[in-house]
């Protein structure tokens, strides 16, 4: 089935009975806006961030993407995702880097540049 499928299966099926927690096996899953309420403005920003995580980003740009003022955007983003925009972006980048390390032949330096 290929390297990507085998990697996904390994992550799903890994259990280490000698550990008290499975933290090393944690995979970032963003809180869905459907879990509490629907905030289409924030969902639009989350989707934009997922497509553009390698670009330089600041709060003003994200607020503009949402169509909200900066303070309103920050408050609503935190409520919708449980994270600050910077933490959310960092997690997206970490997961993208992890994925590339697992399924590509690229080195850490090259992935660092690609991820942003």
CNS distance restraints for C-alpha pairs under 8 A (distance, minus, plus):
assign (resid   1 and name CA) (resid   5 and name CA) 6.05 0.50 0.50
assign (resid   1 and name CA) (resid   6 and name CA) 7.07 0.50 0.50
assign (resid   2 and name CA) (resid   6 and name CA) 6.31 0.50 0.50
assign (resid   3 and name CA) (resid   7 and name CA) 6.05 0.50 0.50
assign (resid   3 and name CA) (resid 103 and name CA) 6.18 0.50 0.50
assign (resid   4 and name CA) (resid   8 and name CA) 6.29 0.50 0.50
assign (resid   4 and name CA) (resid 102 and name CA) 7.97 0.50 0.50
assign (resid   4 and name CA) (resid 103 and name CA) 5.92 0.50 0.50
assign (resid   5 and name CA) (resid   9 and name CA) 6.18 0.50 0.50
assign (resid   6 and name CA) (resid  10 and name CA) 6.09 0.50 0.50
assign (resid   7 and name CA) (resid  11 and name CA) 6.29 0.50 0.50
assign (resid   7 and name CA) (resid 102 and name CA) 7.23 0.50 0.50
assign (resid   7 and name CA) (resid 103 and name CA) 7.71 0.50 0.50
assign (resid   8 and name CA) (resid  12 and name CA) 6.24 0.50 0.50
assign (resid   9 and name CA) (resid  13 and name CA) 6.01 0.50 0.50
assign (resid  10 and name CA) (resid  14 and name CA) 5.76 0.50 0.50
assign (resid  11 and name CA) (resid  25 and name CA) 6.80 0.50 0.50
assign (resid  14 and name CA) (resid  25 and name CA) 7.62 0.50 0.50
assign (resid  15 and name CA) (resid  22 and name CA) 7.59 0.50 0.50
assign (resid  16 and name CA) (resid  22 and name CA) 7.46 0.50 0.50
assign (resid  22 and name CA) (resid  26 and name CA) 6.69 0.50 0.50
assign (resid  27 and name CA) (resid  95 and name CA) 7.44 0.50 0.50
assign (resid  28 and name CA) (resid  91 and name CA) 6.61 0.50 0.50
assign (resid  28 and name CA) (resid  92 and name CA) 7.72 0.50 0.50
assign (resid  28 and name CA) (resid  95 and name CA) 6.72 0.50 0.50
assign (resid  30 and name CA) (resid  81 and name CA) 6.54 0.50 0.50
assign (resid  30 and name CA) (resid  88 and name CA) 7.72 0.50 0.50
assign (resid  31 and name CA) (resid  35 and name CA) 7.09 0.50 0.50
assign (resid  31 and name CA) (resid  80 and name CA) 7.23 0.50 0.50
assign (resid  31 and name CA) (resid  81 and name CA) 4.93 0.50 0.50
assign (resid  31 and name CA) (resid  82 and name CA) 6.86 0.50 0.50
assign (resid  32 and name CA) (resid  36 and name CA) 7.95 0.50 0.50
assign (resid  32 and name CA) (resid  80 and name CA) 7.37 0.50 0.50
assign (resid  32 and name CA) (resid  81 and name CA) 6.74 0.50 0.50
assign (resid  33 and name CA) (resid  37 and name CA) 5.64 0.50 0.50
assign (resid  33 and name CA) (resid  38 and name CA) 5.18 0.50 0.50
assign (resid  33 and name CA) (resid  39 and name CA) 6.40 0.50 0.50
assign (resid  33 and name CA) (resid  43 and name CA) 6.92 0.50 0.50
assign (resid  33 and name CA) (resid  80 and name CA) 5.48 0.50 0.50
assign (resid  33 and name CA) (resid  81 and name CA) 6.92 0.50 0.50
assign (resid  34 and name CA) (resid  38 and name CA) 5.61 0.50 0.50
assign (resid  36 and name CA) (resid  80 and name CA) 7.41 0.50 0.50
assign (resid  37 and name CA) (resid  80 and name CA) 7.45 0.50 0.50
assign (resid  39 and name CA) (resid  43 and name CA) 6.20 0.50 0.50
assign (resid  39 and name CA) (resid  76 and name CA) 8.00 0.50 0.50
assign (resid  39 and name CA) (resid  80 and name CA) 7.09 0.50 0.50
assign (resid  40 and name CA) (resid  44 and name CA) 6.02 0.50 0.50
assign (resid  41 and name CA) (resid  45 and name CA) 6.58 0.50 0.50
assign (resid  41 and name CA) (resid  66 and name CA) 4.87 0.50 0.50
assign (resid  41 and name CA) (resid  67 and name CA) 6.97 0.50 0.50
assign (resid  41 and name CA) (resid  68 and name CA) 7.87 0.50 0.50
assign (resid  42 and name CA) (resid  46 and name CA) 6.16 0.50 0.50
assign (resid  42 and name CA) (resid  66 and name CA) 6.17 0.50 0.50
assign (resid  42 and name CA) (resid  73 and name CA) 7.70 0.50 0.50
assign (resid  42 and name CA) (resid  76 and name CA) 7.15 0.50 0.50
assign (resid  42 and name CA) (resid  77 and name CA) 5.90 0.50 0.50
assign (resid  42 and name CA) (resid  80 and name CA) 7.17 0.50 0.50
assign (resid  43 and name CA) (resid  47 and name CA) 6.19 0.50 0.50
assign (resid  44 and name CA) (resid  48 and name CA) 6.20 0.50 0.50
assign (resid  44 and name CA) (resid  65 and name CA) 7.55 0.50 0.50
assign (resid  44 and name CA) (resid  66 and name CA) 6.59 0.50 0.50
assign (resid  45 and name CA) (resid  49 and name CA) 6.01 0.50 0.50
assign (resid  45 and name CA) (resid  62 and name CA) 6.54 0.50 0.50
assign (resid  45 and name CA) (resid  65 and name CA) 6.06 0.50 0.50
assign (resid  45 and name CA) (resid  66 and name CA) 5.76 0.50 0.50
assign (resid  46 and name CA) (resid  50 and name CA) 6.19 0.50 0.50
assign (resid  47 and name CA) (resid  51 and name CA) 6.40 0.50 0.50
assign (resid  48 and name CA) (resid  52 and name CA) 6.01 0.50 0.50
assign (resid  48 and name CA) (resid  65 and name CA) 7.95 0.50 0.50
assign (resid  49 and name CA) (resid  53 and name CA) 5.19 0.50 0.50
assign (resid  49 and name CA) (resid  89 and name CA) 6.93 0.50 0.50
assign (resid  50 and name CA) (resid  92 and name CA) 6.86 0.50 0.50
assign (resid  53 and name CA) (resid  89 and name CA) 6.48 0.50 0.50
assign (resid  53 and name CA) (resid  92 and name CA) 6.79 0.50 0.50
assign (resid  53 and name CA) (resid  93 and name CA) 6.39 0.50 0.50
assign (resid  53 and name CA) (resid 115 and name CA) 7.05 0.50 0.50
assign (resid  53 and name CA) (resid 116 and name CA) 7.18 0.50 0.50
assign (resid  54 and name CA) (resid  93 and name CA) 7.39 0.50 0.50
assign (resid  54 and name CA) (resid 114 and name CA) 6.61 0.50 0.50
assign (resid  54 and name CA) (resid 115 and name CA) 4.73 0.50 0.50
assign (resid  54 and name CA) (resid 116 and name CA) 4.23 0.50 0.50
assign (resid  55 and name CA) (resid 116 and name CA) 6.25 0.50 0.50
assign (resid  56 and name CA) (resid 116 and name CA) 7.27 0.50 0.50
assign (resid  57 and name CA) (resid  61 and name CA) 6.56 0.50 0.50
assign (resid  57 and name CA) (resid  62 and name CA) 7.29 0.50 0.50
assign (resid  58 and name CA) (resid  62 and name CA) 6.47 0.50 0.50
assign (resid  59 and name CA) (resid  63 and name CA) 5.95 0.50 0.50
assign (resid  59 and name CA) (resid  70 and name CA) 6.76 0.50 0.50
assign (resid  59 and name CA) (resid  85 and name CA) 7.64 0.50 0.50
assign (resid  60 and name CA) (resid  64 and name CA) 6.11 0.50 0.50
assign (resid  60 and name CA) (resid  70 and name CA) 6.30 0.50 0.50
assign (resid  61 and name CA) (resid  65 and name CA) 6.26 0.50 0.50
assign (resid  62 and name CA) (resid  66 and name CA) 6.30 0.50 0.50
assign (resid  63 and name CA) (resid  67 and name CA) 6.14 0.50 0.50
assign (resid  63 and name CA) (resid  68 and name CA) 5.42 0.50 0.50
assign (resid  63 and name CA) (resid  69 and name CA) 5.95 0.50 0.50
assign (resid  63 and name CA) (resid  70 and name CA) 5.27 0.50 0.50
assign (resid  63 and name CA) (resid  73 and name CA) 5.60 0.50 0.50
assign (resid  63 and name CA) (resid  74 and name CA) 7.91 0.50 0.50
assign (resid  64 and name CA) (resid  68 and name CA) 6.42 0.50 0.50
assign (resid  64 and name CA) (resid  69 and name CA) 7.49 0.50 0.50
assign (resid  66 and name CA) (resid  73 and name CA) 7.15 0.50 0.50
assign (resid  68 and name CA) (resid  72 and name CA) 6.25 0.50 0.50
assign (resid  68 and name CA) (resid  73 and name CA) 5.55 0.50 0.50
assign (resid  69 and name CA) (resid  73 and name CA) 5.89 0.50 0.50
assign (resid  70 and name CA) (resid  74 and name CA) 6.13 0.50 0.50
assign (resid  71 and name CA) (resid  75 and name CA) 6.27 0.50 0.50
assign (resid  72 and name CA) (resid  76 and name CA) 6.08 0.50 0.50
assign (resid  73 and name CA) (resid  77 and name CA) 5.85 0.50 0.50
assign (resid  74 and name CA) (resid  78 and name CA) 6.18 0.50 0.50
assign (resid  74 and name CA) (resid  84 and name CA) 7.14 0.50 0.50
assign (resid  74 and name CA) (resid  85 and name CA) 7.37 0.50 0.50
assign (resid  75 and name CA) (resid  79 and name CA) 6.28 0.50 0.50
assign (resid  76 and name CA) (resid  80 and name CA) 6.01 0.50 0.50
assign (resid  77 and name CA) (resid  81 and name CA) 5.95 0.50 0.50
assign (resid  77 and name CA) (resid  82 and name CA) 7.61 0.50 0.50
assign (resid  77 and name CA) (resid  83 and name CA) 7.31 0.50 0.50
assign (resid  77 and name CA) (resid  84 and name CA) 6.82 0.50 0.50
assign (resid  77 and name CA) (resid  85 and name CA) 6.86 0.50 0.50
assign (resid  78 and name CA) (resid  82 and name CA) 4.90 0.50 0.50
assign (resid  78 and name CA) (resid  83 and name CA) 4.97 0.50 0.50
assign (resid  78 and name CA) (resid  84 and name CA) 5.37 0.50 0.50
assign (resid  78 and name CA) (resid  85 and name CA) 7.47 0.50 0.50
assign (resid  79 and name CA) (resid  83 and name CA) 7.78 0.50 0.50
assign (resid  83 and name CA) (resid  87 and name CA) 6.01 0.50 0.50
assign (resid  83 and name CA) (resid  88 and name CA) 5.97 0.50 0.50
assign (resid  84 and name CA) (resid  88 and name CA) 6.17 0.50 0.50
assign (resid  85 and name CA) (resid  89 and name CA) 6.09 0.50 0.50
assign (resid  86 and name CA) (resid  90 and name CA) 6.08 0.50 0.50
assign (resid  87 and name CA) (resid  91 and name CA) 6.22 0.50 0.50
assign (resid  88 and name CA) (resid  92 and name CA) 6.31 0.50 0.50
assign (resid  89 and name CA) (resid  93 and name CA) 6.23 0.50 0.50
assign (resid  90 and name CA) (resid  94 and name CA) 6.15 0.50 0.50
assign (resid  91 and name CA) (resid  95 and name CA) 6.12 0.50 0.50
assign (resid  92 and name CA) (resid  96 and name CA) 6.15 0.50 0.50
assign (resid  93 and name CA) (resid  97 and name CA) 6.07 0.50 0.50
assign (resid  93 and name CA) (resid 115 and name CA) 5.97 0.50 0.50
assign (resid  93 and name CA) (resid 116 and name CA) 7.49 0.50 0.50
assign (resid  94 and name CA) (resid  98 and name CA) 6.03 0.50 0.50
assign (resid  95 and name CA) (resid  99 and name CA) 6.05 0.50 0.50
assign (resid  96 and name CA) (resid 100 and name CA) 6.24 0.50 0.50
assign (resid  96 and name CA) (resid 115 and name CA) 6.97 0.50 0.50
assign (resid  97 and name CA) (resid 101 and name CA) 6.09 0.50 0.50
assign (resid  97 and name CA) (resid 111 and name CA) 6.28 0.50 0.50
assign (resid  97 and name CA) (resid 112 and name CA) 7.33 0.50 0.50
assign (resid  97 and name CA) (resid 115 and name CA) 6.51 0.50 0.50
assign (resid  98 and name CA) (resid 102 and name CA) 6.23 0.50 0.50
assign (resid  99 and name CA) (resid 103 and name CA) 6.17 0.50 0.50
assign (resid 100 and name CA) (resid 104 and name CA) 5.19 0.50 0.50
assign (resid 100 and name CA) (resid 105 and name CA) 7.96 0.50 0.50
assign (resid 100 and name CA) (resid 106 and name CA) 7.20 0.50 0.50
assign (resid 100 and name CA) (resid 111 and name CA) 7.05 0.50 0.50
assign (resid 101 and name CA) (resid 105 and name CA) 7.24 0.50 0.50
assign (resid 101 and name CA) (resid 106 and name CA) 6.81 0.50 0.50
assign (resid 101 and name CA) (resid 107 and name CA) 7.39 0.50 0.50
assign (resid 101 and name CA) (resid 108 and name CA) 7.43 0.50 0.50
assign (resid 101 and name CA) (resid 111 and name CA) 7.69 0.50 0.50
assign (resid 106 and name CA) (resid 110 and name CA) 6.23 0.50 0.50
assign (resid 106 and name CA) (resid 111 and name CA) 6.43 0.50 0.50
assign (resid 107 and name CA) (resid 111 and name CA) 6.21 0.50 0.50
assign (resid 108 and name CA) (resid 112 and name CA) 5.98 0.50 0.50
assign (resid 109 and name CA) (resid 113 and name CA) 6.50 0.50 0.50
assign (resid 110 and name CA) (resid 114 and name CA) 6.33 0.50 0.50
assign (resid 111 and name CA) (resid 115 and name CA) 5.97 0.50 0.50
assign (resid 112 and name CA) (resid 116 and name CA) 6.24 0.50 0.50
